[in-house]
């Protein structure tokens, strides 16, 4: 089914399954209130019960599914307001990360940023929105890695988990084209150490759901 313990994304099989289920929730494959039966999912995805159980726990922790006594696990739809809250939290986290990065930014980090941006451009050229969104998250993670703040990195990963899949299901190529120009401006601002204008350039990309 394509679940790989050695994936370059460094995600566990449970995380990959959780992302697959989350994608289905956002795309409407699973409906609000629908039961998610562990045994059926494990059989369909050709995996053991353990990673499916862990995946459902991850989704429950993020408030995407809920466990109902005597009824098992069911889908709890993320409302528009909740999604906006996730995106707003992500933007504020990035704002803090950028502040912490200013004094630590080096030529090597800039080269790494450009390398990750090049990967995004390749995904855009291939019109692969899924991989484009994933590569954008990988680019943003660089700033959180540089801070060296373990808690911030953990919060980033938890937030990006939900916002990534929302973007993958709702972004269209015309949005990607528009946002890519803003991301390009963001990269150029970082290149000349203009972190203030970088924040402005990236804001409408991070808060995309509020402007769609």
C-alpha positions in Angstrom: 0.0 0.0 0.0 3.1 2.2 -0.1 3.7 2.6 3.6 7.5 2.7 4.1 9.3 2.6 7.4 12.4 4.1 5.7 10.5 6.9 3.9 12.6 10.0 3.3 9.8 11.9 5.0 11.0 10.2 8.3 7.3 9.6 9.1 6.4 6.4 10.9 3.9 4.1 9.4 1.3 5.2 11.9 1.9 8.9 10.9 1.6 8.0 7.2 -1.7 6.2 7.9 -3.0 9.1 10.0 -2.2 11.4 7.1 -4.0 9.2 4.6 -7.1 9.1 6.9 -7.0 12.8 7.4 -6.8 13.4 3.6 -9.9 11.3 3.3 -11.7 13.3 5.9 -10.9 16.6 4.3 -11.8 15.4 0.8 -15.2 14.1 2.0 -14.5 10.4 1.6 -15.3 10.0 5.2 -18.4 11.8 6.4 -19.1 13.6 9.7 -20.0 11.1 12.4 -18.8 8.1 10.3 -17.3 5.3 12.3 -13.7 4.4 11.5 -13.3 0.7 12.1 -9.8 -0.4 12.9 -10.0 -3.9 11.5 -11.5 -2.6 8.2 -8.8 0.0 7.8 -6.0 -2.4 8.6 -7.4 -4.9 6.0 -7.8 -2.3 3.3 -4.3 -0.8 3.8 -2.7 -4.2 4.3 -1.1 -3.4 7.7 -1.4 -4.8 11.2 -3.9 -3.3 13.7 -1.2 -1.7 15.8 -0.2 1.2 13.5 -3.9 1.8 12.6 -4.7 2.1 16.3 -1.8 4.5 16.8 -3.0 6.5 13.7 -6.5 6.9 15.2 -4.9 8.0 18.5 -2.9 10.7 16.7 -6.1 11.9 15.0 -8.0 11.9 18.3 -5.2 13.9 19.9 -5.6 16.5 17.2 -9.4 16.6 17.6 -10.1 15.2 14.2 -11.8 12.1 15.4 -13.4 11.2 18.7 -13.8 8.1 20.7 -17.4 7.4 21.8 -18.1 4.9 24.5 -19.5 1.6 23.2 -19.4 3.0 19.6 -15.7 3.2 18.8 -14.0 6.0 16.9 -15.9 8.4 14.6 -15.1 11.4 12.4 -15.3 14.8 14.0 -15.2 17.4 11.3 -12.8 20.3 11.7 -14.9 23.4 11.3 -13.9 26.5 9.2 -13.2 28.4 12.4 -11.0 25.5 13.8 -9.0 25.4 10.6 -8.5 29.2 10.7 -7.3 28.8 14.3 -4.8 26.2 13.2 -3.5 28.5 10.4 -3.3 31.5 12.7 -1.3 29.4 15.3 1.0 28.3 12.5 1.6 31.9 11.4 2.4 33.1 15.0 4.8 30.1 15.5 6.6 31.0 12.3 6.8 34.6 13.3 8.6 33.6 16.6 10.8 31.2 14.7 11.9 33.9 12.2 12.7 36.2 15.1 14.9 33.6 16.7 16.6 32.8 13.3 17.7 36.3 12.4 20.9 36.2 14.5 21.6 32.6 13.5 21.2 32.8 9.8 24.2 31.8 7.7 25.1 31.4 4.0 24.9 27.6 4.5 21.3 27.9 5.8 20.5 30.2 2.9 21.8 27.5 0.5 19.7 24.9 2.2 16.6 27.1 1.9 17.2 27.6 -1.8 17.6 23.8 -2.2 14.3 23.2 -0.6 12.7 26.0 -2.6 14.0 24.4 -5.8 12.2 21.2 -4.8 9.0 23.2 -4.5 9.5 24.6 -8.0 9.9 21.2 -9.4 6.6 20.0 -7.8 4.8 23.1 -9.1 6.1 22.5 -12.6 4.8 18.9 -12.4 1.4 20.4 -11.1 1.6 18.0 -8.1 -0.2 19.9 -5.4 0.2 17.2 -2.8 4.0 17.1 -3.1 4.1 20.9 -3.4 2.4 21.4 -0.1 4.6 18.7 1.6 7.8 20.4 0.2 6.5 23.8 1.5 6.1 22.3 5.0 9.7 20.9 4.6 10.9 24.4 3.7 9.2 26.0 6.7 10.6 23.4 9.1 14.1 24.7 8.4 13.3 27.8 10.4 12.1 25.8 13.4 15.1 23.4 13.2 17.4 26.5 13.4 15.7 27.8 16.5 16.8 24.6 18.4 13.6 24.9 20.4 12.2 21.3 20.7 8.8 22.5 22.0 8.3 24.9 19.1 9.3 22.2 16.6 6.8 19.7 18.2 4.0 22.3 18.0 4.9 23.1 14.4 4.7 19.4 13.4 1.4 19.0 15.2 -0.1 22.1 13.5 1.3 21.5 10.1 -0.1 17.9 10.2 -3.6 19.3 9.9 -3.0 22.4 7.8 -1.0 20.4 5.2 -3.8 18.0 4.5 -6.4 20.9 4.3 -4.3 22.6 1.7 -3.7 19.4 -0.2 -7.5 19.0 -0.6 -8.5 22.6 -1.1 -5.7 24.3 -3.1 -6.0 24.5 -6.8 -3.2 25.3 -9.3 -4.3 28.9 -9.6 -3.8 29.3 -5.9 -0.4 27.6 -6.1 0.7 30.0 -8.8 -0.3 33.0 -6.7 1.2 31.7 -3.4 4.4 30.6 -5.2 5.1 34.2 -6.1 4.7 35.3 -2.5 7.0 32.4 -1.3 9.5 33.6 -3.9 9.4 37.1 -2.5 9.8 35.6 1.0 12.9 33.7 -0.1 14.4 36.8 -1.6 13.8 38.8 1.6 15.5 36.1 3.7 18.4 36.2 1.3 19.1 39.9 2.1 18.3 39.4 5.8 15.1 41.4 5.5 13.1 39.3 8.0 10.4 42.0 8.5 9.3 42.0 4.9 9.7 38.3 4.8 6.9 38.0 7.4 4.6 40.2 5.3 5.4 38.2 2.1 4.5 34.9 3.7 1.4 36.0 5.7 -1.2 35.4 3.0 0.3 32.0 2.2 0.1 30.8 5.8 -3.3 32.3 6.4 -4.6 31.1 3.0 -8.0 29.9 4.2 -8.9 33.4 5.4 -8.4 34.9 2.0 -9.7 32.2 -0.3 
